[in-house]
Amino acid sequence: MYKKYFYLLLVFIISISSYSNTLYQFEKGVPSNFITGKNSKIEITKEKFKDGTSSLKWNFKKNSTLTIKGDVGYKVFQKGKQEKARSSFVMWIYNKKPIDDKMQVQFKKKGEIKSYFSINMNFTGWRTMWIQYDRDMSGKAEENMDEITFIAPNVNGEIYIDQIYTSILIDPRYNARDEQVDFVNLQADSAVNSHWMALYKNYNAISQNKNIKKLTSEEVQGIKSVENRFKNDIIKKVKVNSKLIEKNREKLQEYLTTTVVSPQTVVLYKDFSKEEKSYLKDIQIKEYGSWLRELAFMYNSTEDKKYKKEIYEIFKKGLNHLYEQGWTKGSCQGTIHHLGYQVRELYQSIFLMKEPLLKDKNLKQAKEMVTWYSAMGILYTPDSEIKGVNADVLNTMLPGMLIAILLNEDDKVTASQLYQLNHYLTKSIDYAPGLLGGFKEDGSMFHHMQNYPAYAKGAFEGLTPIMYYLGNTAFALDDYSFNIVKKAVLMTRVYSNTHTWLISISGRHPDDRFQISDEVFRYLALGKKVGNDSELASAYLRLASQGKFAEELNSLGFKAETAPQGAWTMNMSSLQLHRRDNWLIGVKGYSRYLVGNETYIKNNLFGRYMSYGNFQILENSLIESGYVQQGWDWAHFPGTTAIALPIDKLKSPISQVDIYSGVEEMLLSDETFSGGNTLNNNGMFAMKLHEHSKYNDTHRARKSVFLFDNRVILLGSNIENRSDYETHTTLFQNYLSDKSNISKVEKIKDSNFILDTQNNLYKVVEGKLKYKNGLQHSLDQNKGTPTENYYEMAYINHGKNPKNQRYQYAILVKGTKEEQEKFKKSSNYQVLQQDYNAHIVEDEISKMRGYALFESGDVKDKYLKSIDTPSLILIKHNDNSLELSFVDPDLRLYEGKDESQYEKNGKLKEVSIYSRKWNSNPSIPHTSTIILNGKYSLDGENKNISIEIVDNTTIVKITTTYAMPVKLALRRL
């Protein structure tokens, strides 16, 4: 599991590349351009080092100087580059004992100081700092600066210096503020990535007020319950013997000569020469923490006092080495971005060794380190600043916060901080406004300004165990918060089948590497304030029917659920879901609020069309449903209407468009109409498709999908663009595990029928059907390397430069042979309108009518007279009543036009979704007016609905937000 999260981390890691900068490693003596002032001495030493075997020792008297002559290498940032990295100064310093003063670093040109900064020297061990010239330093840096001068503190002393980079490019988001350089990147305290970067701010936000004078028995038992549940959940028994202890003693000796690093700092090494890299000897913090945790497992697996003493001595020395390397409270290692993925094992090791650390009076420093790096101070965020919750915090930081709390020596402090944890979670587990991270009313879990199952998975894997540990204690979350999490967790198994989610919501990972987690259902089922949750337990038993946890839940009387059946609208994802038997259909669009793709330099390179009306039928795994990314034609996602570009022209040219984003592509449309609707377990979806100006903004289409039981009707109109390539609406693209298994087109009357290899029967009523099969060549979505596989594909060809083109086809999903024969004779639906204004379909079996009303105005329909808002409506007519479901698909996060997204010529320009001022706006309430033919009264009361009868019509006014469906029961008068 952790390997997958490490992969997620790598795509975020800082953009760093060097000029011909100067790097000093001090492995070949004192450089000739290092000059000391009076009463100062420098020499090469092997006492301490960060790489190789040597560093520079500087013995100084107060205020003496050390000067480096030569070109600093600073370059002014050039706007318009693909990356936004800026020139920074980097170095490591070792202090034997704290100095209560500062050391100043000056950068000069022809003897004149141009820029400078100061380092707080009140630390021991190694510290590093990444200081951006343009933003973090005082003064104004200039090119061709030719001298760096260190001004010693106002006391005599000695320090070691290693790995000086005089100028290196670093993404401006990632230079980190800490106790040595507390002026660096102050913007990060409130930036999108503040949860990673604001350790200094968060640590100093922790309240030291114990609040509790005396614990109740419930609180005492609650703390014990939390500790026991947590310990039992993470502990592993190992067989301890003298041979194993000696092996770890030898490993300690090896590690004591090794630098402990994080993936973020290792990125600095990527432009080292072969010789420079030869000096590196380091170990990743995750590996080091895993070793410490193994020692903790050993300690907790034996009762032999001699063994325990020996294991603890190894552990203590290993921990002290970590502190010396700068892994301690107050240090940010230059950057601290995405650290949470690597320190889980380290935190657990300290929790498991709490007893000997406390006895040896070594617990305080360990607790401070965990408190600092876990950003536990986030729990003290003022209520007014909490707007949702970040998936990264839940996934990688929350477990560390709990450990920091449980490391307290005073149970009253522990109880106080557990209540603070409860308070923070209660406030943050609420429906977040706009696109901000966290929970949405439709069950979406947002990260990166979109519903993102790959991150929701990790968020739930971090949060639900915490809820379990707190469950059935005084510190457990209330029912309101519990039910919000419950809804989002249950939705994961709705948009997945069984564990695999739809490709259209896979973000930048269009493959099967990530799946929903069984365990989150189990943890949450047992994590209520009182008792257990039967719905979650039943969901777990369907997903994981075997094993000790399944036996435990069965023993409590829970039974496995049947697979979810019905229809669900998730308009915060522009997603409509439809399930029958053991299959799932997902239809996906995008809009001016919701991005259509997420593409990085090494992820989802060809995923531009993923949300162009993507229609996926998912049964069991992706491969069993016909999807394998090797050989996949990225221009032909099923359901999409797209220009059939050759693969080399489909690859996205990626850039970093501003300092808010990484090097990525996340494109918006300028259309507000994209979403779904649900009534009586059937549904529909529609969108106005308009491609971004970055590619071909002449490409437009109006698309709709109507879903009735196992029958689907798909309509398109007003398809147009100017392109030298054909435009296709793809019916299906299926991987052929058996290349001899192919489909055939059958002509019946005016329609073409084709039964694909997935047992879905397609009826093409309008459009030029094309079918092909055979060996298909493509490129890997991550690497861009050649791939191939056998596929079959069917599409409707709209030709080159289409104008006002249309399509109509229907699908019988997974039908029996008898159903298929009936479908060929009669598909049991009518298309009542299919044009620029509306797509209207009636299903003759369910007697339900669906309306995709792209434009406001009159409607030529026996039920609807007019509508003043483009909308999606489903109507079920009964003898004396109407059931109606209404959706205004416009999320309405802002009104009018965001002028900053447009060029002077009126074309959309590429912007970062993170830079949009409206992305945190709540949905603006909008009242839509529907005029129905006939007189109706409203069953029940709803403050957001009003009805007025005028002549022989009924005026219905509905106020909505966030494109949420509103259902009405109307009785005919």
PEWO-V77428 format. One line per field, one symbol per residue. psi: psi as a letter, one per 40 degrees, with the letter a starting at -180 (. if undefined). A space follows every 10 residues. Layout:
BEGIN
psi->???
END
This chain:
BEGIN
psi->dddddddddd eeiihhiiaf ihhhefefih ieehhiaifi hiihiediid ibeiihhhhi iheiihhhii hdehhhhhie idieiihihh iihhhdiihg aihihihihf ehhdiiiihh egiiaiiiih hhddddiiah iiifiehhhh hiifiiahii highhdhihh heeehhhaed geehfdddde idfddddfdd dddeehhehd dhdhiidddd dddddddddd dddeihhihh iddddddddd dddddeeihh iidddddded eiidddddeh giiidddddd ddddddddde eiehdddddd dddddddddd ddddeegihe hefdiehfdd deeddddddd deedddddde fedddddddd dddefdedee hideehgaih dddddedddd dddddeeidh dddddddddd ddddddddgi hiibeiiaii deeihiiffi hgdddddddd ddddddddde ifieeiiidd dddddddddd ddedeihdeh iiddfebegg afdiiihddd dddddefidh aihddddddd dddgeiiddd dddddeeiih iiiihaihhg eeefhhihhi bfihhhhhai aedhieihhi dfhfdffded fffhhhhhhb idddeehhdh ehheeghhei hihgiiddee hhhiihdied iagihgiiae ieghaiihhf eiaiiiihhh iiedcgeehi ihiihhhhbf hhhhiiifhi ihieiihihh dihhhgdhee giiihhhhbe ihihhieefh hhhhdhihhh iiiahhhaih edeeihiiih iihhihheai fihfiiihii hhhfiidddd dddddhefih hdigaddihh ihhedefihh hggdiiaihg iddhdihehh ihhhhhhadf ihhhhhhheh dfeiiahgde eiideeihih ihddehdeee iihhhhhihh hihihiihhi iheehihhhh bfihhhhhhi iffhihhhhh hh.
END
